[in-house]
Amino acid sequence: MEVHTAVLTGAAMLPIVAGLAQSRAASGAVSADQAEAWLDEQRRRASDGRMLLAVPMFLASATRP
C-alpha cells in the first residue's frame, strides 16, 4: 500500500471544491446554504492567496498465491 498526496494551490482548484460542495448538498449531507457558505469561504481563501487542496491517492496491489 502506498499513499501519494497531490497538494494543489490557487483559484484554479475552485471548480473541484465547488463540485464537492454541490455533491454533498445534493446527497443531503449538508444543506445547500451550508455548502454555499463553505464555498464562499473557499473563494475568499483563493482570492487571498490562501487556497490549498490536498488530495490523497491510495495505491494497492496484490498477487494471487
KESE-375995 format. One record per residue (C-alpha): residue number from 1; x negated, y, z; residue in three letters. Coordinates in steps of 0.25 Angstrom, whole numbers. Each point is the difference from the previous one (the first is absolute). Last residue first. Layout:
REM KESE-375995
+-----+-------+-------+-------+-----+
!   k !     u !     v !     w !   r !
+-----+-------+-------+-------+-----+
! NUM !     X !     Y !     Z ! ALA !
...
+-----+-------+-------+-------+-----+
REM end
This chain:
REM KESE-375995
+-----+-------+-------+-------+-----+
!   k !     u !     v !     w !   r !
+-----+-------+-------+-------+-----+
!  65 !     4 !   -69 !   -17 ! PRO !
!  64 !     7 !    12 !    -7 ! ARG !
!  63 !    -8 !    12 !    -1 ! THR !
!  62 !     3 !    14 !     6 ! ALA !
!  61 !     0 !    14 !    -3 ! SER !
!  60 !     4 !    13 !     8 ! ALA !
!  59 !     0 !    14 !    -4 ! LEU !
!  58 !     6 !    11 !     9 ! PHE !
!  57 !     2 !    14 !    -6 ! MET !
!  56 !     0 !    12 !    10 ! PRO !
!  55 !     5 !    13 !    -5 ! VAL !
!  54 !    -5 !    12 !     8 ! ALA !
!  53 !     7 !    14 !    -4 ! LEU !
!  52 !    -6 !    13 !     4 ! LEU !
!  51 !     6 !    14 !    -2 ! MET !
!  50 !    -7 !    11 !     8 ! ARG !
!  49 !    -3 !    10 !   -12 ! GLY !
!  48 !    10 !    10 !     6 ! ASP !
!  47 !    10 !    -2 !   -12 ! SER !
!  46 !    -1 !   -15 !     2 ! ALA !
!  45 !     3 !     1 !    15 ! ARG !
!  44 !    12 !     9 !    -3 ! ARG !
!  43 !     5 !   -10 !   -11 ! ARG !
!  42 !    -2 !   -11 !    11 ! GLN !
!  41 !     9 !     7 !    10 ! GLU !
!  40 !    10 !     2 !   -11 ! ASP !
!  39 !     0 !   -15 !    -3 ! LEU !
!  38 !     2 !    -2 !    15 ! TRP !
!  37 !    12 !     9 !     0 ! ALA !
!  36 !     6 !    -6 !   -12 ! GLU !
!  35 !    -1 !   -14 !     5 ! ALA !
!  34 !     7 !     4 !    13 ! GLN !
!  33 !    11 !     7 !    -7 ! ASP !
!  32 !     2 !   -12 !    -9 ! ALA !
!  31 !     1 !    -8 !    12 ! SER !
!  30 !   -10 !   -11 !     4 ! VAL !
!  29 !    -1 !   -15 !    -2 ! ALA !
!  28 !    13 !     1 !    -8 ! GLY !
!  27 !    -6 !    -7 !   -12 ! SER !
!  26 !     2 !    12 !    -9 ! ALA !
!  25 !    -7 !     9 !    11 ! ALA !
!  24 !   -12 !    -9 !     0 ! ARG !
!  23 !     0 !    -1 !   -15 ! SER !
!  22 !     0 !    16 !    -1 ! GLN !
!  21 !   -11 !     2 !    11 ! ALA !
!  20 !    -9 !   -10 !    -7 ! LEU !
!  19 !     3 !     6 !   -14 ! GLY !
!  18 !    -3 !    13 !     5 ! ALA !
!  17 !   -13 !    -5 !     7 ! VAL !
!  16 !    -5 !    -5 !   -14 ! ILE !
!  15 !     5 !    12 !    -7 ! PRO !
!  14 !    -8 !     9 !    10 ! LEU !
!  13 !   -13 !    -7 !    -3 ! MET !
!  12 !    -5 !    10 !   -10 ! ALA !
!  11 !     1 !    11 !    11 ! ALA !
!  10 !   -13 !    -4 !     5 ! GLY !
!   9 !    -7 !   -12 !     7 ! THR !
!   8 !    -1 !   -15 !    -2 ! LEU !
!   7 !    -7 !   -11 !     8 ! VAL !
!   6 !     1 !   -13 !    -6 ! ALA !
!   5 !    -2 !   -11 !    10 ! THR !
!   4 !    -5 !   -14 !    -3 ! HIS !
!   3 !     3 !   -12 !     9 ! VAL !
!   2 !    -6 !   -13 !    -2 ! GLU !
!   1 !     5 !   -14 !     4 ! MET !
+-----+-------+-------+-------+-----+
REM end
